[in-house]
């Protein structure tokens, strides 16, 4: 499955049990990048099958299931590795990093630009990237369809600040997250906020999508703003869980951590 924007083709590459890596190819310039390479051999096979090289590797964060392919891909294709300044300073990105990114930076690829957002919470070095024009949002493990990443390094206040950054992005942005967790997240969303108008119908549409397409990614950011409980921490719907959005966000995350 792939998406197109001008001369760009975006390919979703499912890896491991539920990971997604993303390959973007510029037909006009014959340039290619990968975001969050979860594996080496499977991605080399994919690139060779499409007769692509690999110019750029982007890591949204340092976890192994998003970076394991770095060294093998860089060795095979002499790709540049790009990551957050924080992760590079902490020396936790495998391979030779050639560029680092901070909040507000612009990352150029061929004739296109990514806007870079620092989104700590899941990890302190996490970044998200929005491709200008296409409004493709690559959010790693910060934002999932109907969910968010566990707070391994950040706290609820930090992650809520990151979610507010993402909530300010255009409604028509397509959310390309790091994992296929949607239906599990949907069960939790229906449990914690059954009164949300339209939520059940939306969940049913995602179940049908999973059955017919084999995936639910990407989602639309407008739907996340409406149905994702973590975006609603400052909504009256969630006010029973705490006295401020940060406290409520933490309460939602704690409930999700313990949800069966």
N, C-alpha and C positions, 0 to 999 in steps of 0.2 A: 504494500500500500504506500502511495506517495502523494505529495501535495506539490503544487506548482505556484510560483510567483515570478513573473517576468522570465528571466533566463535560469531561474533556480528550480531545482527539483529537490524535494525533501523526502527522504525515505525513513520509515520507522523500521528499526531492526530489533525484533524481540530476541532477547538473550537470557541465559540462565533460566530460572523458573518464572520470573515476572518482571525482569528489567527491560528497559528500552534504551538502546543507543540510537542516535539520530545522525544520519549522513545527509549533508547538503552538497549538491553538485551544481556548479555554474556551467551550463552548456556552452555559453559563448566564450568563456575564458579557460575552460577545461580545468577549473579549480575545484577542489573538494575538501570538505572538513568533516570531522566527526565530533559529536558532543557526547561525553561520558562513555568512553569505550569500555564496556564491561568485560570483554574477552578479546583475545588476540586472534586466534586462528579463524574463528567464525567471521570476524570483520575483514580479515585479509581475504578470505574466500569470497565474501560479498563484494569487496572492492575489485578483486580480479575478475569476477563474473561480469561486472559492469564496465570493465576496462577503465576504472578510475585509478588515479594516483591518490595520494593523501597529503595535502599541504599543511593542514592545521588540525590540532587536537585541542578541544576545549573541555576542561574539567570544571564542573560546577562546584564540586567539593572533593575532599580527599579520600572518601571511603573506597575500599578496595573494589566494590562492585560497580564503581564508576570510573576507576582508573587502571584496572588490571591490564588493559590492553595497551597502555601508554608505551612501555618500553619496547615491546615487540613491534608495534606499529611504527614507532619512531625509527627503529633499526631497519625496518623493511623499506620505508618510504622517505626517510629523512624528514619527517614531519616536525613542524614547530609545535611545542606544547605551551598552552596558555592557561593560566589559573589565577586565583585571587592572590593578591599581594600577601595576605595573611597566611595562606597555606604555603606559599613559597618561603616566607620567612621562617615558618615552623618546620621547613624541610620535610614535608609530608606528601609531596607529589612525586611519584616515580617518573624517571626519565629526566632529560635535560630541559628545563623550563626556559623559554626564550622571551616570554613577555608576561608581565603580571598586570592585574586589573584591580581597580578600586571603584567604589561607588561613584556613579556619575561619569565614568569613562565611556568612550566610544571605541568599539573594536571594529576595525575595517576588515572586510573579507571581500576580495574582488572589487566589484563596484557597489557594494552594499555595506551597511553599518548595523552593528548591534549596539543597543544601549545597555549599559551594565548597571546592575543594581546589587548592592551588598545586602544580603538577606540572612543574617545570622539567626540562629535558633536551633535548627537541626544540628549544625556545626557552626563554629564561630567564623569560619572562613568561607561560608557558602555564598555563592553569587547566582543571580538569575540574569538571563539575557533576553532582550526583546529585539527581534529583527525588524528594523524600521520598514515601513511600507507594507510588508506582509503581515505584521503584527503576530508573528509566531513567538510565543513565550516559552523559553526553555528554563524550567524551574527546578530541575533536579529533584531533591527530596524536601524542598521547602513546602511547596504546594502540591497536593495530589487532588485528583478529581474527588470531590466531596470529603477531602481530608487534608491532613498536613503531616509532616515528618515528626518523628519523636524528638524530644528535646534532649539530645545527647550531650550537648555542650552549653546551649543557651538556656535562658529561663523564659517564662511566659511573657514577661514584659518585652524582652528582646524579640521574640517571635511575633508578638502582636504588632510591634513597630514594623517588622518586615512585611506582615500581611497588609498593613495600611499602605505601604509602598505599592504592593501588587494590586490592591483594590483601586488605586488611582489610575491604573493603566486602562486603555480603551476596552470597552465592553466586547468588541468583536475580536479581541485577541484569542488565538487558539492556544490552549494550555497543553504543552508537550512535557509531561512530567516523567519522573524516572522509573515509575513502577505501575503495574496494572493491579491496583488495589480497589478499584471503584466499587465493586459490588459489596465487598466487606465494609467499606466506608458507608455505603448506602444503608446497610442494615443499622449501623450506629446512628446515622442521621435520622432515620425514621423513628428510632427509639427515643432519641433525646429531644426531638422537636416535631412530633407527629402533627402539630397544628399548622405547620407551614403550608399555605395554599399552593397546590401544584406539585408538592414534593413527591407524593406517591406516583403520580403520572410520570414525572421525570425519571424516577427510579425504574419504573416499568419500561420506559423507553431505553434505558441503559441496559437492562436485562435482555431486551430484544436485540439491541446492538451487539452485545456480547455473543448472543446465540448466532446471529447472522454474519457478523464481521470477524468474530473471534477476538475482539478488543473493544475498549470504550474510550481510548485515547486517540486524538485529543478531545478535550471538552472545550466549551466556550467560557470565557471568563465571566460573561454576563450570567451564565447559569451558576458558576461558582459563587458569585456575589449574592445570588438569590438563595441557593440551596446548601452551600457549604457551611456547616455550623461554626467553623473557625472564623469565617468572615463576619459572623453575626454576633461576635462577642460584645459589641456595643449596641445591640438591638434590644428593645424591650422584651422580646420573646425569650431572651436568655437571662433577664435580670434576676430571676430567682436563684441563680448560681453564684452571685457575688455582688459586691458593691461598686465595682469598676471594671472596665473591659479587660484589664490585665489579669485581675483575679478570676474573672469569668473564663477567659481564655485558658488559664491554668486549670480551672475546674473541668472544662470540656476535655482538655488533653488528658487529665488524670482519669476521667471516666472512660475515655477511649482506650487508654493503656490497659484498663482492667476489663474491657468489654469482651465478652465471649461470643 
